[in-house]
Amino acid sequence: MAQPVDPVLPRTPGDWFLAGGLAFDAGDARLACVCYLRALEGQPQRIDIILQLSRALLKAGRAADAVAALRKALALDPASSRLHHTLGLALLEAGDPGGASCAFREALSRDPGAVDAAEALAVSEAALGSRDEALARLEVLEEHYPQRASIPFNIGLIEEEREAWRLAGEAYARAALREPDNADLPARQAACSLMLRRYAEARSLAGQALQRNGRLFFPQLLQEVAAFAAAGRLAEWGPLDGGDEAGRIEGYRRLARLMCRHAAGFGVAKRLVEWVLLRDGGDSALRLLFAQACVAFGEADAAEVQARLLLEAGREVGEAWRIISGIRRGGRRIGRGSGSAWPFWERSMGSVRCCITPWRRWRTGRGNTRRLSSRRDWPTSGIGGIWLRGPGCRRRVSGS
């Protein structure tokens, strides 16, 4: 006897594809990925299914898997501008702005009128450090497409990175005129006003954001901080309760990024960073920003701690070494105790690059000369003696 068929469950690849679309629209990216994968089992050559799967993977935070899926789709249809554009978005999400820029340029070469690809190309250029070129490209796009709110929004993000708060606020204001129901835009305007010390304006804009979406936690924080800053009592402000856990973490993270750039709010930033990293210790970008702020405001010990934590995690290694080296050049000894090494020594000698392992303990020699304890401590054998210069002393590394 045949088993009864459940009429609710999808049975064909088309049904699975439709079910994936419904799950994606409902905000369940994981279920959408499952449905699209089941649809691909029956029709592995369908480009539209692969494209929707990549978008669901991006929404689920699986950028690497989305890149792999899109590369397979491009092998089937290399002339698709839409696939190149989506690949660029996936690469940008995966932290590869260089590859993303190449993908967006390829999409534009296939379809010169693709304004989404042109806008995304400007964003990738800004991520690569070419902010002036990115701003020029976005300004041209804004002239040709005055109704698109995403263009001035991206201009505002780039101006924020440059700490041009007035220009960023003006860009967000233009975007808010085109999307009057978007609650995030007045909240970002309020953040820019806070950095410009326009506290009454910041409170008013944050109130507008809450009127549009009362569930947002970030505008509540801005209102409280602006009120304390206007009264000159910013150091007394403490973290608030409210909202869900994810909303609190995101709100405090955004506020911490602002306060790290605000001289009067550096004490607030320290408390916020501690709160966020206690719950999300993998936020290396926030940790790096806090370390840089500590250097800027003269907190060398706190900067060293954060830089060492980045090194231990293997994140932002180059920037962490740059912070430590900057402290060292400023006359601050890194290390604990009299037997600690300087954290990093490096010198190029022709084709040989000599590097001492960080935190290596040294044996004190005569005068200002210190030697490594054994040949094993020196990473390059066969070198007789190499002089390394540090602030105030000479250090000789010997192979003997």
C-alpha positions in Angstrom: 0.0 0.0 0.0 1.4 3.4 -1.0 2.3 5.8 1.7 0.1 9.0 1.9 1.9 12.1 0.6 2.0 15.1 2.9 0.5 17.9 0.8 2.4 20.6 2.8 6.0 19.5 2.1 7.5 20.6 -1.2 8.0 17.7 -3.7 9.6 19.2 -6.8 12.6 21.5 -7.3 10.2 24.3 -8.2 8.3 23.8 -4.9 11.6 24.0 -2.9 12.6 27.1 -4.8 9.3 28.8 -3.9 9.6 27.6 -0.3 13.1 29.1 -0.1 11.7 32.4 -1.3 9.0 32.5 1.3 11.5 31.6 4.0 13.9 34.3 2.8 11.1 37.0 2.8 10.2 35.9 6.3 13.8 36.5 7.5 14.7 32.9 8.0 18.0 32.7 6.0 19.0 29.3 7.3 15.8 27.6 6.2 16.0 29.4 2.9 19.5 27.9 2.3 18.1 24.5 3.0 15.3 24.9 0.6 17.5 26.3 -2.2 19.9 23.4 -1.7 17.1 20.9 -2.0 16.0 22.7 -5.2 19.5 22.5 -6.6 19.6 18.7 -6.1 17.0 18.4 -8.8 18.1 21.2 -11.1 21.9 21.9 -10.5 22.3 24.0 -13.6 19.7 26.7 -12.7 21.4 30.0 -12.3 18.5 31.7 -10.6 18.5 29.1 -7.8 22.3 29.5 -7.3 21.9 33.3 -7.2 19.1 33.2 -4.6 21.1 30.6 -2.6 24.1 32.9 -2.5 21.9 35.8 -1.3 20.5 33.6 1.5 24.1 32.5 2.4 25.1 36.1 2.7 22.2 36.9 4.9 23.1 33.9 7.1 26.6 35.2 7.5 28.3 32.5 5.3 30.1 34.8 2.9 32.8 32.2 1.9 30.1 29.7 0.9 28.3 32.4 -1.1 31.5 33.1 -3.0 32.0 29.4 -3.8 28.4 29.1 -5.0 28.7 32.2 -7.2 32.0 31.1 -8.8 30.2 27.8 -9.8 27.4 29.9 -11.3 29.9 32.0 -13.2 31.4 28.9 -14.7 28.0 28.2 -16.2 27.2 31.8 -17.3 30.4 34.0 -17.3 28.7 36.9 -19.2 26.1 37.6 -16.4 26.5 41.1 -15.0 24.2 40.2 -12.1 26.4 37.3 -11.1 29.5 39.4 -11.1 27.8 42.1 -9.0 26.6 39.6 -6.5 30.1 38.0 -6.3 31.5 41.4 -5.6 29.0 41.9 -2.7 30.0 38.5 -1.3 33.7 39.2 -1.6 33.2 42.6 0.1 31.3 40.8 2.9 34.1 38.2 3.2 36.7 41.0 3.7 38.3 41.0 0.2 37.7 44.6 -1.2 40.3 44.1 -3.9 38.5 41.1 -5.3 35.2 42.8 -4.9 36.4 45.8 -6.9 37.5 43.6 -9.7 34.1 41.8 -9.7 32.2 45.1 -9.8 34.3 46.4 -12.7 33.6 43.2 -14.6 29.9 43.7 -13.9 30.1 47.3 -15.3 32.0 46.1 -18.3 29.1 43.7 -19.0 26.4 46.3 -18.3 27.6 49.9 -18.2 24.2 51.1 -17.0 24.3 49.0 -13.8 24.0 51.7 -11.2 24.1 49.2 -8.3 27.5 47.9 -9.5 28.8 51.4 -9.9 27.7 52.3 -6.4 29.2 49.2 -5.0 32.5 49.8 -6.8 32.7 53.1 -5.0 32.2 51.4 -1.7 34.9 48.9 -2.5 37.3 51.7 -3.5 36.7 53.4 -0.1 37.4 50.1 1.6 40.7 50.0 -0.2 41.6 53.5 1.1 40.8 55.5 -2.1 38.1 57.6 -0.3 38.5 60.7 -2.5 38.0 58.6 -5.7 35.0 56.9 -4.1 33.4 60.2 -3.1 33.9 61.6 -6.5 32.2 58.6 -8.1 29.3 58.7 -5.7 28.8 62.4 -6.2 28.5 61.9 -10.0 26.0 59.1 -9.4 23.9 61.2 -7.0 23.6 63.9 -9.7 22.3 61.3 -12.2 20.1 59.4 -9.8 18.7 62.0 -7.3 16.0 59.7 -6.0 18.3 56.9 -4.7 18.8 57.2 -0.9 21.6 54.6 -0.8 24.0 57.0 -2.7 24.1 59.8 -0.1 24.0 57.1 2.6 27.2 55.6 1.4 28.7 59.2 1.1 27.8 59.7 4.8 29.5 56.4 5.7 32.7 57.4 3.9 32.7 60.9 5.5 32.3 59.3 8.9 35.4 57.3 8.3 37.2 60.5 7.5 35.7 62.0 10.7 34.1 64.8 8.6 31.0 64.8 10.8 29.4 67.9 9.3 29.6 66.5 5.7 28.4 63.1 6.9 25.4 64.6 8.7 24.4 66.6 5.5 24.7 63.4 3.4 22.4 61.5 5.9 19.9 64.4 5.8 19.7 64.1 2.0 19.1 60.4 2.3 16.4 60.9 4.9 14.5 63.2 2.6 14.4 60.3 0.1 13.5 57.7 2.7 11.4 59.5 5.3 10.4 56.2 7.1 14.0 55.0 7.6 14.7 55.3 11.4 18.5 54.6 11.1 19.1 57.8 9.1 18.1 60.4 11.8 20.0 58.2 14.3 23.1 58.6 12.2 22.5 62.3 11.9 22.2 62.5 15.7 25.5 60.7 16.1 27.2 63.2 13.8 25.6 66.1 15.8 26.9 64.6 19.0 30.4 64.5 17.6 30.0 68.2 16.6 28.9 68.9 20.2 25.4 70.0 19.0 23.7 68.3 21.9 20.2 69.7 21.6 20.2 68.9 17.9 21.4 65.3 18.6 18.6 64.8 21.2 16.0 66.1 18.7 17.2 63.8 15.9 17.4 60.8 18.2 13.8 61.5 19.2 12.8 61.5 15.5 14.4 58.1 15.1 12.5 56.7 18.0 9.2 58.0 16.6 9.9 56.1 13.5 11.0 52.9 15.3 10.7 52.8 19.0 12.4 49.4 19.2 15.8 50.8 18.3 18.2 51.0 21.2 20.9 53.2 19.6 18.8 56.4 19.6 18.0 55.9 23.2 21.7 55.8 24.0 22.3 59.0 22.0 19.5 60.9 23.8 21.0 60.0 27.2 24.6 60.7 26.2 23.6 64.0 24.6 21.8 65.1 27.8 24.7 64.2 30.1 27.2 65.9 27.7 25.1 69.1 27.5 25.2 69.2 31.3 29.0 68.5 31.4 28.5 65.3 33.3 29.4 62.8 30.6 31.6 60.8 33.0 28.6 60.0 35.2 26.7 58.4 32.4 26.3 54.6 32.7 25.1 51.8 30.4 21.3 51.5 30.2 19.1 48.4 30.2 16.4 47.8 27.6 15.9 46.1 24.4 17.0 42.6 23.5 20.6 41.4 24.0 21.5 41.7 20.3 20.1 45.3 20.2 22.1 46.3 23.3 25.3 44.9 21.9 24.9 46.6 18.6 23.9 49.9 20.2 26.8 49.9 22.7 29.2 48.9 19.8 28.1 51.9 17.7 28.2 54.3 20.6 31.7 53.0 21.6 33.0 53.7 18.1 31.8 57.3 18.4 33.1 57.8 21.9 36.6 56.5 20.9 36.8 59.6 18.7 35.4 62.0 21.3 38.0 63.4 23.7 35.5 64.2 26.4 33.9 60.7 26.1 37.0 58.5 26.2 36.1 57.4 29.8 32.7 56.4 28.5 34.3 54.5 25.6 36.4 52.5 28.0 33.3 51.3 29.8 31.4 50.6 26.7 34.3 48.7 25.0 34.7 46.5 28.1 30.9 45.8 28.1 30.8 44.9 24.4 34.0 42.8 24.4 32.9 40.9 27.5 29.9 39.7 25.4 31.5 39.7 21.9 35.3 39.2 22.3 35.7 38.5 18.6 35.1 42.1 17.6 38.7 42.7 16.5 37.7 46.0 14.7 36.4 47.5 17.9 39.4 46.3 19.9 41.7 47.9 17.3 39.8 51.2 17.3 40.0 51.3 21.1 43.7 50.6 21.1 44.3 53.4 18.6 42.2 55.7 20.8 44.2 54.8 23.8 47.4 55.7 22.0 45.8 59.1 20.9 44.7 59.9 24.4 48.0 58.9 26.1 46.8 55.5 27.6 49.9 53.5 26.6 49.2 50.6 29.1 45.7 50.1 27.9 46.8 50.2 24.3 49.5 47.6 24.9 46.9 45.3 26.5 44.5 45.5 23.6 47.3 45.1 21.0 48.6 42.0 22.7 45.1 40.5 22.8 44.9 41.1 19.0 48.2 39.4 18.5 47.1 36.4 20.6 43.9 36.1 18.5 45.8 36.5 15.3 43.7 39.5 14.2 44.8 42.8 12.8 48.4 41.7 13.4 50.0 44.4 11.3 48.1 47.2 13.0 48.8 45.7 16.5 52.6 45.6 15.8 52.4 49.2 14.5 50.8 50.3 17.8 53.4 48.5 19.9 56.3 49.8 17.8 54.9 53.3 18.1 54.8 53.1 21.8 58.3 51.7 21.8 59.6 54.6 19.7 58.0 57.0 22.1 60.2 55.7 24.9 57.8 53.3 26.4 59.3 49.9 27.2 57.0 47.0 26.3 57.4 43.9 28.3 57.3 42.8 31.9 60.3 42.8 34.1 63.9 43.6 33.4 64.5 40.4 31.4 61.8 41.0 28.8 62.7 41.6 25.2 61.5 44.4 23.0 58.4 43.0 21.3 59.6 43.1 17.7 62.9 43.6 16.0 63.3 43.4 12.2 65.9 44.5 9.8 66.5 43.7 6.1 70.0 42.6 5.1 70.0 42.0 1.4 68.0 38.9 0.7 68.0 37.9 4.4 65.2 39.1 6.7 66.0 38.7 10.4 63.1 38.6 12.9 63.2 37.8 16.6 60.3 36.0 18.0 58.0 38.3 20.1 58.3 38.3 23.9 61.6 36.4 23.8 63.6 36.7 27.0 67.1 37.8 26.7 70.2 37.1 28.7 71.8 40.3 30.0 75.3 40.8 28.6 77.9 43.5 29.3 76.9 47.1 29.1 74.1 47.8 26.6 74.6 44.6 24.7 72.2 41.7 25.1 72.6 38.2 23.6 70.1 35.6 22.8 70.5 32.6 25.1 71.3 30.0 22.5 71.6 29.4 18.8 68.0 28.0 18.8 66.7 31.4 19.7 68.0 32.9 16.4 65.7 32.0 13.5 68.4 32.2 10.8 71.5 30.1 11.2 74.9 30.7 9.6 74.9 34.5 10.4 77.9 35.5 12.5 76.7 38.7 14.3 74.0 41.1 13.5 73.7 44.4 15.2 70.2 45.6 15.9 69.6 49.1 17.1 67.0 50.2 19.6 66.2 53.4 21.4 69.1 54.2 23.6 71.1 51.0 23.2 72.7 48.5 20.8 71.7 44.9 20.8 73.9 42.3 19.3 72.5 39.0 18.1 75.2 36.4 17.9 75.1 33.0 16.3 77.7 31.6 18.7 
